[in-house]
């Protein structure tokens, strides 16, 4: 079996193979455009579309797509946790995240992976040129978005990683889901307990990026040369505006993370890693 989850006999020479992003809603997704560019660049014969699933019929919709010859799916809201429960095999990063955003179909098995965390890391490290090793990192939030990136962040060996959330129990449960080696490493606190602390990298993984009201955070949160990163993309969020006003040296939305996590999914399916820089530049220009 190759790295994309498909053995040589699984593929049909000369025929386009079908992939899609499944969600509800899903028509707004940029994934079809992104994967079309990846396919052109790598000379892969694929078709990639959108798949709207009724909220109550996710498993049946996935099963129908697979039975019709579909090779894999990206999973978006609100189905990532349901996908986690549906698969036969989980990658370590999907297990730590408690959520699946990539389904890989092979003969006799459906594998689940989560590419969100590596997408974030590649965007921060490669596109932003910001190394995480030895840095002080603050992760805001303890929901699904935060769970998806926590283990990959830890694997980059930051000096400190702090998780701040309104509900400490939820943050502690997230840490408890990590592999045993990592469970004692992140520091968990409430937002008010950030007073007097400062960080090199502050990542907003809360839903606050979707609204116009910034999180209430202490002043002096940002060290010199720091980066503020919002996982929401396509807009300058209230969090990013407040971060720049509060001392962050620079900021970024999550558009690069979107492209990089898509590239990882493409690699899992096809065994070929696309170059993301030109795709990201074209998407930003658009």
C-alpha positions, 0 to 999 in steps of 0.5 A: 500500500502506498502513502496515499492509501491506494495500492497500484491495483486500486487505481484506474489508469487514464480515468479521473478519480473522485474526491470531494469536501463534505459538509453542511453548508459546503457550497462556499468551500475553496477546496475544489479550486485549491485541489484543481490547482494541485492536480494541474501542477502535479498532472494528477487525474482527479475530479474534486467537488463539493458534497452536501450532506444532510446533518442526520445522514453523514454516514450514509452520504459518505457510504454512497460516495464511496460505493460510487467509486469515490477515493477520499473526502475532506470533512468540514463542519459540522462532521469532523467528530462524526467522521472520527467515530466512523472510520476503521483506522485513525492516524495518531494526529487524528486520535489526539485531535479527536476529529477527522478532516480527511477520509482515505478509502482503500480496499476493505478500510476507511482511514481517518487523518487530521491535517489541520495541525500540520497545515498550521505548522507549515504555514507558520514555519514556511510561509511566515518564516517563523520557527516555533522551536524554543518559542513561547506559544499561547493557544487561545481556545480548547474546541475542535480547532485547538484540538487539531493543532495542539499535538503538532505544536508540541512536536515543534518543541516550543519552550512553553505552550500555554492553553487559555480558555474560558472553561478550564475543564474543557482545556484540561480534557483536551490536554488529557487526550494527548499521548501520555508523553505530552500530557504534563507539558501544556500549561492551562489557564483562564484568560485573566491568568495571562496577566504578566505573561508574554509570548512569541506566537499567539494563535486564536483558535476560538470562534471570536475570529468570526465576529467583530468583538475581540477577546478580552486579553491582558496588555503586554501579551506580545514579545518583540518580533511576535506573530499573532495568528488567527485560524479564521481566513479571508478577513482582518479579524478583531483579534488581529486588529487588537493584536497589532494595536497591542504590540504584535510585530506582525499578524496572519489569517489562516488562509495559508493553513487552509492551503497547507492542510489541503496539500497534506490531504492531497499527499495522503490521497495521491502520494505526491506533494504539491507546491503551495506557494503559487496556489496561496499567492493566487488565492490571496490575489483573488 
